[in-house]
Amino acid sequence: MTIAIVSSFSCDGNAAADIGNQKKGNNSLPMLWDFGAKKCIPCKKMAPLLDKLAEEYKGRFIVKFTDVWMSENVQLAKQHGIQSIPTQIFFDENEKELWRHVGFFSKDNILSKWKSLGYDFSHNRKETKTTK
């Protein structure tokens, strides 16, 4: 997989090469990182949804996918404590994990979760971090 370049989504699975470019020093954007597999049924259901989110919210948050069943991504999955797939991890713009979910997660639920975490993407501009 070529990992998504800021808010794009790719489903080929190999995250290892691009992880440094995506998560270190490149972002002032929050990120949704989905750990799954191309052959997992709930993961297959997530793929078009993630693709749509990446397109619609480009420049406001990053969407990434990692196929954990690819041998080159096994260590990355372990580093992030992935035990079941799909797992979505929400990161702030400083790379801090904010929340995680295991299983299928709808677009509405994802956007709702971002909002509950203090990010309002309903405006047609770069994300707005709300104060709590």
C-alpha positions in Angstrom: 0.0 0.0 0.0 1.1 3.5 -0.6 -0.3 5.2 2.4 -2.5 8.1 1.8 -0.9 11.4 1.2 -2.6 13.9 3.4 -6.3 13.0 3.3 -6.1 10.6 0.5 -6.9 6.9 0.9 -5.3 3.9 -0.7 -6.3 0.4 -0.1 -3.3 -1.6 -1.2 -2.1 -2.1 2.4 1.6 -1.3 2.8 2.0 1.4 5.4 5.6 0.9 6.5 7.3 3.0 3.9 5.2 6.1 4.2 4.5 6.2 7.9 7.3 8.6 8.7 6.2 11.0 6.0 2.6 10.9 7.1 2.7 10.9 10.9 5.9 12.8 11.6 6.4 16.4 10.9 4.0 16.6 8.0 0.8 17.2 9.9 -0.9 19.9 11.6 -4.0 17.9 10.8 -5.8 15.3 12.9 -5.9 11.8 11.5 -8.2 8.8 11.3 -6.1 5.6 10.8 -8.0 2.5 9.9 -6.2 -0.8 10.5 -7.8 -3.6 8.6 -7.3 -6.1 5.8 -8.5 -6.2 2.1 -10.1 -9.6 2.6 -11.9 -8.9 5.9 -15.7 -8.4 5.3 -16.2 -5.4 7.7 -13.0 -3.9 6.4 -14.3 -4.2 2.8 -17.4 -2.3 3.9 -15.2 0.4 5.4 -13.1 1.0 2.3 -15.5 3.0 0.2 -16.5 5.0 3.2 -12.9 5.9 4.1 -12.3 6.7 0.4 -15.2 9.1 0.5 -14.1 10.7 3.8 -10.6 11.2 2.4 -12.0 13.0 -0.6 -14.6 15.1 1.1 -12.4 16.2 4.0 -9.1 16.6 2.2 -7.1 19.3 3.9 -9.1 19.0 7.1 -8.1 15.6 8.4 -6.0 12.7 7.2 -7.4 9.3 6.4 -5.1 6.3 6.3 -5.5 2.6 5.9 -3.1 -0.2 6.8 -3.6 -3.8 5.7 -2.4 -5.6 8.9 -2.5 -9.0 7.1 0.5 -8.0 4.9 3.7 -9.2 6.4 5.4 -5.8 6.2 2.7 -4.3 8.4 2.5 -6.9 11.2 5.0 -5.0 13.4 3.2 -1.7 12.8 -0.1 -3.3 13.9 1.7 -4.7 17.1 3.1 -1.3 17.8 -0.4 0.2 17.8 -1.9 -2.7 19.8 -4.2 -3.9 17.1 -5.9 -7.1 18.2 -9.1 -7.1 16.1 -10.0 -5.6 12.7 -11.1 -3.2 11.6 -9.8 -0.8 14.2 -10.0 2.9 13.7 -7.7 5.2 15.7 -8.3 8.9 16.0 -5.2 11.1 16.4 -4.9 14.8 17.1 -2.7 17.1 15.1 0.2 16.3 17.5 0.0 12.6 16.9 -1.6 11.8 20.3 -4.2 9.0 20.2 -7.6 10.4 21.2 -9.8 7.4 20.8 -10.2 4.0 19.1 -13.0 1.9 17.9 -13.1 -1.8 16.8 -15.5 -2.9 14.1 -17.4 -1.2 11.3 -17.9 2.5 12.0 -20.2 4.5 9.8 -19.3 7.9 8.2 -21.9 9.6 10.5 -20.5 7.9 13.5 -16.9 8.9 12.5 -17.9 12.6 12.1 -19.9 12.5 15.3 -16.9 11.1 17.2 -14.6 13.8 15.7 -17.1 16.4 17.0 -17.2 14.8 20.4 -13.4 15.0 20.5 -13.6 18.7 19.8 -13.2 18.8 16.0 -16.0 20.3 13.9 -15.6 19.4 10.2 -19.0 20.7 9.2 -17.6 24.0 8.0 -16.1 24.3 4.5 -12.6 25.1 5.8 -9.7 23.5 7.7 -10.8 21.7 10.9 -12.0 23.8 13.8 -10.8 22.6 17.2 -13.5 23.5 19.6 -12.7 24.3 23.2 -14.2 22.1 25.9 
